Amino acid sequence: MKTRMSRWLVTSVIFVASAYVFAQTTTAPSAPSTATAPAKPSDSDIAAAKAAGKVWVNLDTGVYHKDGRWYGKTKNGKFMSEADAKQAGYKSAKRN
């Protein structure tokens, strides 16, 4: 009986320890993955969007730029038509 109890205790400890290790190794990383980060537009993408009359929307601030130093340069943004930007609730930049 003593041997059976010892085996059960050892098995239980091993199971709990391996479950703990598994839980520690399978948690999501705290840093955001680079796969979800939007790609920065190239200079040719910026030129093509400007020629097509698109605005650059800064998704973090909710402001769009028609031209100027921030056009296509903010970290989190996208190109869209000015009408679509207004309809989505984005505001025009006061300064460029």
MOPAC internal coordinates of N, CA, C and O (Angstrom, degrees):
PM7 1SCF
backbone

  N    0.0000 0     0.00 0     0.00 0    0    0    0
  C    1.4374 1     0.00 0     0.00 0    1    0    0
  C    1.5192 1   111.36 1     0.00 0    2    1    0
  O    1.2310 1   120.73 1   139.96 1    3    2    1
  N    1.3348 1   116.20 1   -40.04 1    3    2    1
  C    1.4513 1   120.49 1   179.43 1    5    3    2
  C    1.5327 1   110.23 1   -63.12 1    6    5    3
  O    1.2310 1   119.99 1   141.03 1    7    6    5
  N    1.2960 1   117.63 1   -38.97 1    7    6    5
  C    1.4581 1   121.84 1  -179.83 1    9    7    6
  C    1.5257 1   110.34 1   -67.52 1   10    9    7
  O    1.2310 1   120.52 1   138.85 1   11   10    9
  N    1.2969 1   116.60 1   -41.15 1   11   10    9
  C    1.4536 1   120.61 1   178.91 1   13   11   10
  C    1.5313 1   110.63 1   -62.39 1   14   13   11
  O    1.2310 1   119.99 1   137.98 1   15   14   13
  N    1.3209 1   117.63 1   -42.02 1   15   14   13
  C    1.4586 1   122.28 1   178.98 1   17   15   14
  C    1.5273 1   110.50 1   -66.14 1   18   17   15
  O    1.2310 1   120.02 1   140.29 1   19   18   17
  N    1.3126 1   117.56 1   -39.71 1   19   18   17
  C    1.4633 1   121.57 1   178.70 1   21   19   18
  C    1.5177 1   110.94 1   -64.58 1   22   21   19
  O    1.2310 1   120.05 1   136.13 1   23   22   21
  N    1.3196 1   117.51 1   -43.87 1   23   22   21
  C    1.4666 1   121.14 1   178.46 1   25   23   22
  C    1.5302 1   110.08 1   -61.98 1   26   25   23
  O    1.2310 1   120.85 1   136.45 1   27   26   25
  N    1.3232 1   115.99 1   -43.55 1   27   26   25
  C    1.4526 1   120.36 1  -179.80 1   29   27   26
  C    1.5310 1   110.27 1   -61.91 1   30   29   27
  O    1.2310 1   120.34 1   136.77 1   31   30   29
  N    1.3201 1   116.96 1   -43.23 1   31   30   29
  C    1.4633 1   121.61 1   179.97 1   33   31   30
  C    1.5221 1   110.86 1   -64.12 1   34   33   31
  O    1.2310 1   120.29 1   134.63 1   35   34   33
  N    1.3046 1   117.05 1   -45.37 1   35   34   33
  C    1.4729 1   120.82 1  -179.89 1   37   35   34
  C    1.5288 1   109.39 1   -64.02 1   38   37   35
  O    1.2310 1   119.80 1   135.92 1   39   38   37
  N    1.3029 1   117.99 1   -44.08 1   39   38   37
  C    1.4641 1   121.83 1   179.46 1   41   39   38
  C    1.5295 1   110.66 1   -62.14 1   42   41   39
  O    1.2310 1   120.53 1   137.51 1   43   42   41
  N    1.3139 1   116.59 1   -42.49 1   43   42   41
  C    1.4606 1   120.50 1   179.21 1   45   43   42
  C    1.5217 1   111.69 1   -63.82 1   46   45   43
  O    1.2310 1   120.20 1   136.67 1   47   46   45
  N    1.3119 1   117.22 1   -43.33 1   47   46   45
  C    1.4632 1   121.34 1   179.48 1   49   47   46
  C    1.5228 1   110.22 1   -63.59 1   50   49   47
  O    1.2310 1   120.14 1   137.40 1   51   50   49
  N    1.3190 1   117.34 1   -42.60 1   51   50   49
  C    1.4680 1   120.88 1   179.39 1   53   51   50
  C    1.5289 1   109.68 1   -64.05 1   54   53   51
  O    1.2310 1   120.04 1   137.24 1   55   54   53
  N    1.3140 1   117.53 1   -42.76 1   55   54   53
  C    1.4539 1   121.14 1   179.81 1   57   55   54
  C    1.5263 1   111.32 1   -61.98 1   58   57   55
  O    1.2310 1   120.41 1   132.38 1   59   58   57
  N    1.3161 1   116.81 1   -47.62 1   59   58   57
  C    1.4652 1   120.61 1  -179.12 1   61   59   58
  C    1.5258 1   110.39 1   -64.45 1   62   61   59
  O    1.2310 1   120.24 1   138.44 1   63   62   61
  N    1.3208 1   117.14 1   -41.56 1   63   62   61
  C    1.4681 1   120.42 1   179.95 1   65   63   62
  C    1.5195 1   110.87 1   -64.58 1   66   65   63
  O    1.2310 1   119.84 1   137.26 1   67   66   65
  N    1.3287 1   117.92 1   -42.74 1   67   66   65
  C    1.4637 1   119.47 1  -179.71 1   69   67   66
  C    1.5270 1   111.05 1   -69.79 1   70   69   67
  O    1.2310 1   119.68 1   145.68 1   71   70   69
  N    1.3339 1   118.22 1   -34.32 1   71   70   69
  C    1.4606 1   120.56 1   175.54 1   73   71   70
  C    1.5268 1   110.57 1   -64.28 1   74   73   71
  O    1.2310 1   119.95 1   140.31 1   75   74   73
  N    1.3164 1   117.70 1   -39.69 1   75   74   73
  C    1.4597 1   122.10 1   177.95 1   77   75   74
  C    1.5326 1   110.51 1   -63.78 1   78   77   75
  O    1.2310 1   120.38 1   133.56 1   79   78   77
  N    1.3242 1   116.87 1   -46.44 1   79   78   77
  C    1.4664 1   120.67 1   179.73 1   81   79   78
  C    1.5229 1   109.89 1   -62.75 1   82   81   79
  O    1.2310 1   119.88 1   137.05 1   83   82   81
  N    1.3127 1   117.84 1   -42.95 1   83   82   81
  C    1.4561 1   121.14 1   178.68 1   85   83   82
  C    1.5254 1   110.84 1   -60.79 1   86   85   83
  O    1.2310 1   120.16 1   136.07 1   87   86   85
  N    1.3191 1   117.31 1   -43.93 1   87   86   85
  C    1.4605 1   121.09 1  -179.81 1   89   87   86
  C    1.5265 1   111.16 1   -64.45 1   90   89   87
  O    1.2310 1   119.93 1   143.93 1   91   90   89
  N    1.3056 1   117.73 1   -36.07 1   91   90   89
  C    1.4635 1   120.90 1  -179.61 1   93   91   90
  C    1.5209 1   111.63 1   -71.54 1   94   93   91
  O    1.2310 1   119.84 1   148.21 1   95   94   93
  N    1.3165 1   117.92 1   -31.79 1   95   94   93
  C    1.4610 1   120.67 1  -176.27 1   97   95   94
  C    1.5105 1   113.11 1   -89.30 1   98   97   95
  O    1.2310 1   119.44 1   167.01 1   99   98   97
  N    1.3285 1   118.68 1   -12.99 1   99   98   97
  C    1.4584 1   119.91 1  -177.44 1  101   99   98
  C    1.5191 1   113.31 1  -107.41 1  102  101   99
  O    1.2310 1   119.08 1  -171.37 1  103  102  101
  N    1.3155 1   119.36 1     8.63 1  103  102  101
  C    1.4564 1   120.53 1   178.61 1  105  103  102
  C    1.5178 1   109.42 1   -75.32 1  106  105  103
  O    1.2310 1   120.75 1   -27.37 1  107  106  105
  N    1.3142 1   116.17 1   152.63 1  107  106  105
  C    1.4575 1   121.46 1  -179.59 1  109  107  106
  C    1.5260 1   109.78 1   -67.87 1  110  109  107
  O    1.2310 1   120.05 1   -36.22 1  111  110  109
  N    1.3408 1   117.50 1   143.78 1  111  110  109
  C    1.4601 1   119.82 1   177.38 1  113  111  110
  C    1.5203 1   110.40 1   -67.14 1  114  113  111
  O    1.2310 1   120.75 1   -31.45 1  115  114  113
  N    1.3225 1   116.17 1   148.55 1  115  114  113
  C    1.4641 1   120.21 1  -178.14 1  117  115  114
  C    1.5244 1   112.03 1   -77.87 1  118  117  115
  O    1.2310 1   119.87 1   152.48 1  119  118  117
  N    1.3231 1   117.85 1   -27.52 1  119  118  117
  C    1.4569 1   120.47 1   179.84 1  121  119  118
  C    1.5278 1   109.41 1   -82.23 1  122  121  119
  O    1.2310 1   119.78 1   -37.24 1  123  122  121
  N    1.3370 1   118.03 1   142.76 1  123  122  121
  C    1.4562 1   119.21 1   178.39 1  125  123  122
  C    1.5190 1   110.89 1   -66.41 1  126  125  123
  O    1.2310 1   120.69 1   -35.59 1  127  126  125
  N    1.2990 1   116.29 1   144.41 1  127  126  125
  C    1.4573 1   119.69 1  -179.39 1  129  127  126
  C    1.5206 1   109.36 1   -76.40 1  130  129  127
  O    1.2310 1   120.80 1   -26.28 1  131  130  129
  N    1.3117 1   116.08 1   153.72 1  131  130  129
  C    1.4523 1   120.17 1  -179.21 1  133  131  130
  C    1.5163 1   111.50 1   -78.68 1  134  133  131
  O    1.2310 1   119.81 1   166.66 1  135  134  133
  N    1.3347 1   117.96 1   -13.34 1  135  134  133
  C    1.4559 1   120.81 1   179.99 1  137  135  134
  C    1.5200 1   111.24 1   -67.64 1  138  137  135
  O    1.2310 1   119.56 1   151.90 1  139  138  137
  N    1.3128 1   118.44 1   -28.10 1  139  138  137
  C    1.4497 1   121.26 1  -178.57 1  141  139  138
  C    1.5298 1   113.09 1   -90.76 1  142  141  139
  O    1.2310 1   120.27 1   169.83 1  143  142  141
  N    1.2898 1   117.09 1   -10.17 1  143  142  141
  C    1.4620 1   119.99 1  -178.98 1  145  143  142
  C    1.5324 1   109.32 1   -71.24 1  146  145  143
  O    1.2310 1   120.04 1   -46.82 1  147  146  145
  N    1.3388 1   117.53 1   133.18 1  147  146  145
  C    1.4619 1   119.43 1   179.35 1  149  147  146
  C    1.5225 1   110.76 1   -68.28 1  150  149  147
  O    1.2310 1   121.19 1   -35.27 1  151  150  149
  N    1.3141 1   115.34 1   144.73 1  151  150  149
  C    1.4675 1   120.63 1   179.53 1  153  151  150
  C    1.5233 1   109.13 1   -76.29 1  154  153  151
  O    1.2310 1   120.76 1   -41.26 1  155  154  153
  N    1.3236 1   116.14 1   138.74 1  155  154  153
  C    1.4575 1   120.91 1   177.06 1  157  155  154
  C    1.5198 1   108.96 1   -73.55 1  158  157  155
  O    1.2310 1   120.03 1   -43.86 1  159  158  157
  N    1.3167 1   117.55 1   136.14 1  159  158  157
  C    1.4599 1   119.17 1   179.86 1  161  159  158
  C    1.5272 1   110.94 1   -69.94 1  162  161  159
  O    1.2310 1   121.40 1   -34.80 1  163  162  161
  N    1.3303 1   114.93 1   145.20 1  163  162  161
  C    1.4617 1   120.01 1   177.62 1  165  163  162
  C    1.5266 1   109.02 1   -79.35 1  166  165  163
  O    1.2310 1   120.99 1    -9.46 1  167  166  165
  N    1.3237 1   115.71 1   170.54 1  167  166  165
  C    1.4652 1   120.34 1   179.11 1  169  167  166
  C    1.5277 1   110.79 1   -61.79 1  170  169  167
  O    1.2310 1   120.17 1   144.62 1  171  170  169
  N    1.3427 1   117.28 1   -35.38 1  171  170  169
  C    1.4611 1   119.62 1   179.11 1  173  171  170
  C    1.5342 1   110.84 1   -70.91 1  174  173  171
  O    1.2310 1   119.96 1   145.41 1  175  174  173
  N    1.3358 1   117.69 1   -34.59 1  175  174  173
  C    1.4689 1   121.11 1   175.45 1  177  175  174
  C    1.5222 1   110.35 1   -63.63 1  178  177  175
  O    1.2310 1   120.60 1   137.65 1  179  178  177
  N    1.3266 1   116.46 1   -42.35 1  179  178  177
  C    1.4629 1   121.59 1   179.96 1  181  179  178
  C    1.5273 1   110.19 1   -64.49 1  182  181  179
  O    1.2310 1   120.35 1   136.30 1  183  182  181
  N    1.3263 1   116.93 1   -43.70 1  183  182  181
  C    1.4651 1   120.60 1  -179.87 1  185  183  182
  C    1.5286 1   111.16 1   -64.96 1  186  185  183
  O    1.2310 1   120.26 1   138.95 1  187  186  185
  N    1.3199 1   117.10 1   -41.05 1  187  186  185
  C    1.4630 1   120.82 1   179.51 1  189  187  186
  C    1.5267 1   111.27 1   -65.91 1  190  189  187
  O    1.2310 1   120.18 1   139.10 1  191  190  189
  N    1.3342 1   117.25 1   -40.90 1  191  190  189
  C    1.4641 1   120.75 1   179.55 1  193  191  190
  C    1.5296 1   110.59 1   -66.72 1  194  193  191
  O    1.2310 1   120.78 1   139.99 1  195  194  193
  N    1.3292 1   116.12 1   -40.01 1  195  194  193
  C    1.4649 1   119.90 1   179.29 1  197  195  194
  C    1.5220 1   110.11 1   -65.13 1  198  197  195
  O    1.2310 1   120.09 1   139.75 1  199  198  197
  N    1.3385 1   117.44 1   -40.25 1  199  198  197
  C    1.4629 1   121.60 1   179.04 1  201  199  198
  C    1.5322 1   111.12 1   -66.12 1  202  201  199
  O    1.2310 1   120.39 1   149.00 1  203  202  201
  N    1.3300 1   116.86 1   -31.00 1  203  202  201
  C    1.4639 1   121.50 1  -179.99 1  205  203  202
  C    1.5291 1   112.17 1   -83.54 1  206  205  203
  O    1.2310 1   120.05 1   177.58 1  207  206  205
  N    1.3361 1   117.50 1    -2.42 1  207  206  205
  C    1.4568 1   121.43 1   178.66 1  209  207  206
  C    1.5234 1   114.12 1    80.67 1  210  209  207
  O    1.2310 1   120.10 1  -158.69 1  211  210  209
  N    1.3119 1   117.41 1    21.31 1  211  210  209
  C    1.4642 1   121.63 1   179.76 1  213  211  210
  C    1.5243 1   110.28 1   -81.61 1  214  213  211
  O    1.2310 1   121.13 1   -24.30 1  215  214  213
  N    1.3260 1   115.44 1   155.70 1  215  214  213
  C    1.4569 1   121.23 1   173.69 1  217  215  214
  C    1.5176 1   107.88 1  -108.12 1  218  217  215
  O    1.2310 1   120.52 1   -20.71 1  219  218  217
  N    1.3188 1   116.61 1   159.29 1  219  218  217
  C    1.4686 1   122.34 1   176.42 1  221  219  218
  C    1.5181 1   107.49 1  -102.27 1  222  221  219
  O    1.2310 1   120.90 1   -59.55 1  223  222  221
  N    1.3320 1   115.89 1   120.45 1  223  222  221
  C    1.4537 1   121.14 1  -179.57 1  225  223  222
  C    1.5223 1   109.43 1   -99.40 1  226  225  223
  O    1.2310 1   120.75 1   -57.08 1  227  226  225
  N    1.3215 1   116.16 1   122.92 1  227  226  225
  C    1.4614 1   121.50 1   173.01 1  229  227  226
  C    1.5295 1   106.11 1   -83.79 1  230  229  227
  O    1.2310 1   120.68 1   -71.19 1  231  230  229
  N    1.3224 1   116.30 1   108.81 1  231  230  229
  C    1.4572 1   121.15 1  -174.78 1  233  231  230
  C    1.5267 1   112.91 1   -70.45 1  234  233  231
  O    1.2310 1   120.09 1   157.42 1  235  234  233
  N    1.3231 1   117.43 1   -22.58 1  235  234  233
  C    1.4679 1   120.33 1   179.14 1  237  235  234
  C    1.5253 1   112.77 1   -76.26 1  238  237  235
  O    1.2310 1   120.42 1   142.13 1  239  238  237
  N    1.3388 1   116.81 1   -37.87 1  239  238  237
  C    1.4624 1   120.46 1  -176.17 1  241  239  238
  C    1.5246 1   113.68 1  -100.31 1  242  241  239
  O    1.2310 1   120.15 1   161.59 1  243  242  241
  N    1.3433 1   117.32 1   -18.41 1  243  242  241
  C    1.4576 1   120.39 1  -178.24 1  245  243  242
  C    1.5126 1   113.32 1    77.81 1  246  245  243
  O    1.2310 1   120.40 1  -156.45 1  247  246  245
  N    1.3230 1   116.84 1    23.55 1  247  246  245
  C    1.4615 1   122.89 1  -178.39 1  249  247  246
  C    1.5237 1   108.26 1  -116.60 1  250  249  247
  O    1.2310 1   120.48 1   -39.39 1  251  250  249
  N    1.3431 1   116.69 1   140.61 1  251  250  249
  C    1.4682 1   119.08 1   175.31 1  253  251  250
  C    1.5174 1   110.89 1  -113.65 1  254  253  251
  O    1.2310 1   121.91 1   -28.59 1  255  254  253
  N    1.3338 1   113.96 1   151.41 1  255  254  253
  C    1.4680 1   122.09 1  -176.16 1  257  255  254
  C    1.5151 1   109.07 1  -119.64 1  258  257  255
  O    1.2310 1   120.68 1   -49.59 1  259  258  257
  N    1.3448 1   116.30 1   130.41 1  259  258  257
  C    1.4576 1   121.47 1   177.28 1  261  259  258
  C    1.5272 1   111.16 1   -83.77 1  262  261  259
  O    1.2310 1   120.54 1   150.44 1  263  262  261
  N    1.3116 1   116.57 1   -29.56 1  263  262  261
  C    1.4635 1   123.56 1   177.62 1  265  263  262
  C    1.5195 1   106.78 1  -166.95 1  266  265  263
  O    1.2310 1   120.18 1    14.22 1  267  266  265
  N    1.2917 1   117.25 1  -165.78 1  267  266  265
  C    1.4627 1   120.54 1   176.92 1  269  267  266
  C    1.5173 1   113.19 1    96.54 1  270  269  267
  O    1.2310 1   121.19 1     7.16 1  271  270  269
  N    1.3150 1   115.33 1  -172.84 1  271  270  269
  C    1.4682 1   120.84 1  -171.07 1  273  271  270
  C    1.5217 1   113.44 1   -70.10 1  274  273  271
  O    1.2310 1   118.83 1   156.37 1  275  274  273
  N    1.3217 1   119.83 1   -23.63 1  275  274  273
  C    1.4678 1   121.99 1  -178.34 1  277  275  274
  C    1.5256 1   112.82 1   -94.73 1  278  277  275
  O    1.2310 1   119.82 1   177.27 1  279  278  277
  N    1.3310 1   117.95 1    -2.73 1  279  278  277
  C    1.4632 1   121.65 1  -178.39 1  281  279  278
  C    1.5356 1   109.98 1   -64.46 1  282  281  279
  O    1.2310 1   120.74 1   -70.24 1  283  282  281
  N    1.3278 1   116.18 1   109.76 1  283  282  281
  C    1.4654 1   121.79 1  -179.76 1  285  283  282
  C    1.5118 1   114.12 1    77.18 1  286  285  283
  O    1.2310 1   119.39 1  -170.36 1  287  286  285
  N    1.3160 1   118.78 1     9.64 1  287  286  285
  C    1.4668 1   120.94 1  -172.72 1  289  287  286
  C    1.5274 1   115.12 1  -111.96 1  290  289  287
  O    1.2310 1   118.93 1   163.80 1  291  290  289
  N    1.3262 1   119.65 1   -16.20 1  291  290  289
  C    1.4638 1   119.44 1  -178.51 1  293  291  290
  C    1.5273 1   109.70 1   -71.80 1  294  293  291
  O    1.2310 1   120.49 1   -22.39 1  295  294  293
  N    1.3221 1   116.67 1   157.61 1  295  294  293
  C    1.4688 1   121.52 1  -174.17 1  297  295  294
  C    1.5202 1   113.08 1   -64.93 1  298  297  295
  O    1.2310 1   120.11 1   137.26 1  299  298  297
  N    1.3181 1   117.39 1   -42.74 1  299  298  297
  C    1.4597 1   120.90 1  -174.30 1  301  299  298
  C    1.5197 1   108.46 1  -122.09 1  302  301  299
  O    1.2310 1   120.43 1   -81.18 1  303  302  301
  N    1.3308 1   116.78 1    98.82 1  303  302  301
  C    1.4503 1   119.74 1  -177.98 1  305  303  302
  C    1.5088 1   112.38 1  -159.49 1  306  305  303
  O    1.2310 1   121.28 1    -2.66 1  307  306  305
  N    1.3271 1   115.16 1   177.34 1  307  306  305
  C    1.4604 1   120.40 1   177.05 1  309  307  306
  C    1.5154 1   109.75 1  -157.45 1  310  309  307
  O    1.2310 1   121.12 1   -19.31 1  311  310  309
  N    1.3366 1   115.47 1   160.69 1  311  310  309
  C    1.4495 1   121.95 1   177.31 1  313  311  310
  C    1.5201 1   108.99 1   -89.69 1  314  313  311
  O    1.2310 1   120.72 1   -36.93 1  315  314  313
  N    1.3380 1   116.23 1   143.07 1  315  314  313
  C    1.4604 1   122.31 1   173.03 1  317  315  314
  C    1.5102 1   108.51 1  -160.75 1  318  317  315
  O    1.2310 1   120.47 1   -11.19 1  319  318  317
  N    1.3073 1   116.71 1   168.81 1  319  318  317
  C    1.4599 1   119.42 1   177.94 1  321  319  318
  C    1.5261 1   108.71 1   -71.31 1  322  321  319
  O    1.2310 1   121.19 1   -23.64 1  323  322  321
  N    1.3160 1   115.32 1   156.36 1  323  322  321
  C    1.4622 1   119.34 1  -179.51 1  325  323  322
  C    1.5261 1   110.85 1   -64.61 1  326  325  323
  O    1.2310 1   120.26 1   142.84 1  327  326  325
  N    1.3243 1   117.11 1   -37.16 1  327  326  325
  C    1.4678 1   120.63 1   178.88 1  329  327  326
  C    1.5335 1   110.61 1   -63.71 1  330  329  327
  O    1.2310 1   120.33 1   138.10 1  331  330  329
  N    1.3307 1   116.98 1   -41.90 1  331  330  329
  C    1.4732 1   120.15 1   178.28 1  333  331  330
  C    1.5261 1   110.93 1   -65.58 1  334  333  331
  O    1.2310 1   120.75 1   141.59 1  335  334  333
  N    1.3298 1   116.17 1   -38.41 1  335  334  333
  C    1.4619 1   120.15 1   179.80 1  337  335  334
  C    1.5307 1   110.78 1   -64.36 1  338  337  335
  O    1.2310 1   120.65 1   136.35 1  339  338  337
  N    1.3258 1   116.37 1   -43.65 1  339  338  337
  C    1.4683 1   120.05 1   178.17 1  341  339  338
  C    1.5240 1   110.82 1   -64.55 1  342  341  339
  O    1.2310 1   120.76 1   137.28 1  343  342  341
  N    1.3363 1   116.15 1   -42.72 1  343  342  341
  C    1.4597 1   120.65 1  -179.28 1  345  343  342
  C    1.5337 1   111.17 1   -63.84 1  346  345  343
  O    1.2310 1   120.22 1   146.60 1  347  346  345
  N    1.3260 1   117.19 1   -33.40 1  347  346  345
  C    1.4649 1   121.65 1   179.28 1  349  347  346
  C    1.5253 1   111.94 1   -78.26 1  350  349  347
  O    1.2310 1   120.19 1   173.29 1  351  350  349
  N    1.3426 1   117.25 1    -6.71 1  351  350  349
  C    1.4580 1   120.43 1   176.69 1  353  351  350
  C    1.5128 1   114.89 1    96.71 1  354  353  351
  O    1.2310 1   119.91 1  -171.10 1  355  354  353
  N    1.3277 1   117.79 1     8.90 1  355  354  353
  C    1.4625 1   120.48 1   177.22 1  357  355  354
  C    1.5208 1   109.93 1   -79.27 1  358  357  355
  O    1.2310 1   120.56 1   -31.96 1  359  358  357
  N    1.3229 1   116.53 1   148.04 1  359  358  357
  C    1.4624 1   122.57 1  -178.48 1  361  359  358
  C    1.5264 1   110.09 1  -106.68 1  362  361  359
  O    1.2310 1   120.98 1   -29.44 1  363  362  361
  N    1.3184 1   115.73 1   150.56 1  363  362  361
  C    1.4616 1   121.73 1   178.27 1  365  363  362
  C    1.5340 1   109.50 1   -72.29 1  366  365  363
  O    1.2310 1   121.32 1   -35.73 1  367  366  365
  N    1.3294 1   115.08 1   144.27 1  367  366  365
  C    1.4631 1   119.86 1   178.09 1  369  367  366
  C    1.5245 1   108.75 1   -69.63 1  370  369  367
  O    1.2310 1   120.75 1   -40.43 1  371  370  369
  N    1.3196 1   116.16 1   139.57 1  371  370  369
  C    1.4608 1   120.28 1   178.99 1  373  371  370
  C    1.5214 1   111.08 1   -78.74 1  374  373  371
  O    1.2310 1   120.81 1   147.17 1  375  374  373
  N    1.3369 1   116.06 1   -32.83 1  375  374  373
  C    1.4661 1   121.54 1   177.96 1  377  375  374
  C    1.5239 1   108.41 1  -128.62 1  378  377  375
  O    1.2310 1   121.37 1   -26.98 1  379  378  377
  N    1.3150 1   114.98 1   153.02 1  379  378  377
  C    1.4741 1   119.22 1   177.17 1  381  379  378
  C    1.4754 1   112.17 1  -114.20 1  382  381  379
  O    1.2310 1   120.10 1   180.00 1  383  382  381

